[in-house]
Amino acid sequence: METSYSGDREKSAFLLEAVFFEQWLRFCWIAEESEGCFIRVPEAAACDIEKNFPQLKPLLECLNNSPVDAGLSCEAVLNYGRSQLGDSLDSVLASSIFQTRVTQFHLWLARKGEELENEEISFARWKMLAAMAEDTAAHPL
């Protein structure tokens, strides 16, 4: 089901939210088991996502209980993006808006990863912290 997004910023924001979400899942909900590592989102967190971020439910369903694998996660995000953005996905991925924002996010994650690793954090808070880091990077003191 392709959805209409009005502009490049809106399309980039949509796709960036999916990237944030996928990273949040892999960062916060890894379960180490004898067969390997899996994304295991607790029911309360899944319910919170379904309530507060219903647009991400298809991505949650795709990634929850899956093996931790960057390739599979990337494919899931791209398929989710394509389902909403259709043929414009490639241009969004290549856009300077998206590239800049995803780079800022990964820099933030590299700097704050250890701190975040040891706390259970909601996706809403994750997004807020990442947005604050992005604002700081765009407008340094």
Secondary structure, DSSP 8 states (H G I E B T S, - for coil): ------SHHHHHHHHHHHHHHHHHHHHH-EEEETTEEEE---HHHHHHHHHH-GGGHHHHHHHTT-B--HHHHHHHHHHHHHHHHGGGHHHHHHSHHHHHHHHHHHHHHHHHHHHHHTS---HHHHHHHHHHHHHHHHS--
